[in-house]
Amino acid sequence: MARFALVLLNLGGPDSLDAVEPFLRNLFSDRDIFKIPVGQPLFARLISKLRAPKVRQRYQEIGGKSPINEWTALQARKLQDALRKRSVDIDVHVGMRYWRPEIRNAAVRLSGIDIEKIVLLPLYPHYSITTTGSSFREWQRAYTGDPSRLIYVEQYCDNHKYIAAINQRIDEAISRFPESVRGDIQLVFSAHGTPQRLVDQGDPYSHQVRKTVESVMAKRGTGHSHHLCFQSKVGPMQWLKPSTQETLRALGADNKTQILIIPVSFVSDHIETLFELEIEYRGLALNAGIENYVVMKGLNDSELFVSALKDIAMQALNIDTEKPDTNGQK
């Protein structure tokens, strides 16, 4: 039996078109995001049924399912291999907030295992009550083991390898532009938005996203102009601004026609990168007069990102990250 366990926490996504409605129902049942005073289960059933046809069509356009499940499973395998090369006796698990494999199942399973420490490592680099906080609370509702065994990783927004992984993907994306226009590229960092009320209540997410952008640009220097905006607004309330749509329209109006979209708060491609950014906003950009519109590939299978997760896990377990691996290499 391994000495340690690590659980990668993520959103999850429907693994088939038939899974779209129950996935949405799980999402709208989350009181950390949608606080309905009375009748939330009924609300979740009704709104998921109403939204499912439109959302199902979007998943149809990106291959009939979310790739986030496969990317997370791959990251888990790569992370376990990387940790075991450093002689860390650990099993890596996956817990999804709204789909399978579920967080609660991992929590129940690990509750009864004799293990020294359990690291909860979200695949959300920035803390928000709506993502990391919701996942931690779901874990706590199901976990019945010794709470002193738990180690919570709340954020790693400026981890140097995470920043390097983003910059590596940016460089790859820049190479997709014609060489003659690369000096004119506008770097547009697009993060998932949150309601402004959460910021007013002290949620640190937006500040940590800005810190990530600042860290990325500090490493890149001043070669390109950059912008931060927010996507995926739901409902009539005020959300973080500016929106990605507003930013694209403003850049087009200012004759900034070379746009690189950088999905900064996502570590895996999924519907919000593959449909919202790649398909929906591409049409908006073209209508705004933008000539070249490129969406950066997610971190997905990035070795640098896996190395960042490895270092974060080792630091959480108070293991020297400079410890040589089993081949005698750092």
Helices and strands as residue ranges (DSSP letters): E 4-10, G 17-19, H 20-28, H 40-61, H 68-85, E 90-96, H 103-111, E 117-122, I 129-133, H 134-142, G 147-149, E 150-152, H 160-174, G 179-184, E 186-192, H 196-200, H 205-220, E 225-231, H 244-253, E 258-263, H 271-271, I 272-280, H 281-287, E 292-295, H 303-316
